[in-house]
Amino acid sequence: AQSVTQPDIHITVSEGASLELRCNYSYGATPYLFWYVQSPGQGLQLLLKYFSGDTLVQGIKGFEAEFKRSQSSFNLRKPSVHWSDAAEYFCAVAPDNYGQNFVFGPGTRLSVLP
Amino acid sequence: ETGVTQSPTHLIKTRGQQVTLRCSSQSGHNTVSWYQQALGQGPQFIFQYYREEENGRGNFPPRFSGLQFPNYSSELNVNALELDDSALYLCASSSGSNQPQHFGDGTRLSIL
């Protein structure tokens, strides 16, 4: 069965600093990959997705992610963090087989220092 | 474009009761998935509906059941509520089972 790990439970960065959130997945083939963000008390918002093609994908709010097949990773990056980026970030995978379900990682909570 | 809406926003029940949560999918989406998100955890897949048929189910007991209607809206029903059912229940709609899912803000269910 597929699984997703996010090794960092909580990360704190200063405003303006760069950010990288790690995501590793376990799946036999290349899955569809997603990053979502969740603000307190709200649902999840899609930041970006990877289906195929260019392994560096751009998303909303200045985020990007790079798919590395050899490392089974899909890390999220942002060059300069804003205070409004403080939230919970979830990596998710969806197999490329019809009828299969999304699997979410446990999440990484991002705090931003002024 | 109308997004995913869920009702109610909050709900308090006692053990043994039954609850129905509702979800209206985003315009143009025919697939609805339900997730349970316990405090401090990632969402756990409950089940998915596609064109009114269940299209995949996670590791949840049969007392979790659902429906999808012709307009693609959906209900999640939970019978014989247990304390561990306290969670945020999220509904997500998409244009296919492995397409990006668009989430509602969830229903916060508390079991006393």
Interface residues (C-beta under 8 A of the other chain):
Chain A: V4 Y32 F34 Y36 G41 Q42 G43 L44 Q45 L46 K49 F90 A94 P95 D96 N97 Y98 G99 Q100 N101 F102 V103 F104 G105 P106 G107
Chain B: V4 S33 Y35 Q41 G42 P43 Q44 F45 Q48 Y50 N55 G56 G58 L90 A92 G96 S97 N98 P100 Q101 H102 F103 G104 D105 G106
